[in-house]
Amino acid sequence: MSVITFRFNDKKKKQAELIAESIGLPLSSVLNVLLNRFIVEKGFPFSVNAPDVSFPVFDSNDLEKSVAAAITERDSESQRPRSAYIDSEGVYHPSETR
């Protein structure tokens, strides 16, 4: 096992740690995933482009709101019926059973 040391902006490191924590991972696991995907893809597992200066950079003050909104959206989607059907009489049934 090797140890990699590199410099990173303190504020951005804290943002990354908060995001990693919100999905239940330590930052070291996130970096391991990234490096493993980098090897498999033989490059970045995402496109690397110049930033769009008209698009605002992520603000750490919005992190809590973003996570809460994502959780709310996930929870509302999980309560939707998985399948629905219309029976032979034209009646809509939003349940999973017929």
N, C-alpha and C positions, 0 to 999 in steps of 0.2 A: 504494500500500500504506500502510495506517495503522498506528500503534502505539497500543495501548490499555494504560494503566497503572492498576492497582487494588491495593488493600491486601488481603492474605490472611494468615491465621494461618500462621506459619512451620512449625509441626509438620504442619498439614494440607497445606501446599504440598509438604513432603517426602514425605508419604504419597502424594499425587497423582503426584509425579514417579516414585516407586518403582513404582506401578501402571502408569503410562504406559510406563516402561522395560520392565516385565515383558511388555508386549505389543508392544514394539519401536517405540514412538513417543515423540517428545519431547513435553513438556507443551504446548508451543505448538500442536502439531498436534491434540492432544486439544481444546484450547480452540477452535481453528478449526472442528473438526467440530461441536462443541456450538453455536457461533454460526451455522454454516450450517444446521444442523437447526432451530435456533430460528427462523430466517428462513423456511425451507420450511414448518414447522408453524404459523407465525405465533404462536408461544408455545413453552413448554417441550416437548421431545420425550418427556416423562415426566410423571406426575402429581406435583403439588407439594402435599403434605399436612403437617399438623402431625406431628412425630415421635412415635412410640409410646414413651412413657417407660419402658414395661416391657421394651422391647427394647434390649439393650446397644448402645452406639455402637461402631463398628468400632475395634478396638485395633490399632495399628500393630505391636505385638509379635506378632500373629497373622498378619501379612501373609505371611511366608515359609511358614508352615504352610498357609495358604489356597492360595497359588500352587502349592505342591508337591502338595497334595491334588487341585487342579484338573487339573494335568498328569498325575498318576497316573490319574485318572478318564478323561481324554481318551485316554490311551494304552491303557487297558484296553478302552475302547469301540471303538477303531480295530482291535483284534485280534479282535473278535467277528465271526462270519460275517456277511456282508452279506445273504445269503438262505439259506433252507433249504427242503427239501421232503421229502415222504414219497412214495416210489415206489409203484407198483401192488401191490407185495408188502408194503407197510406198513413199509418200512425207512426210518428217518430219515437224511437226508443233510445235514449242516451246511455243505456247500460251496456255492460259487457256480455250479458247473457241473452239468449233469444228464447 
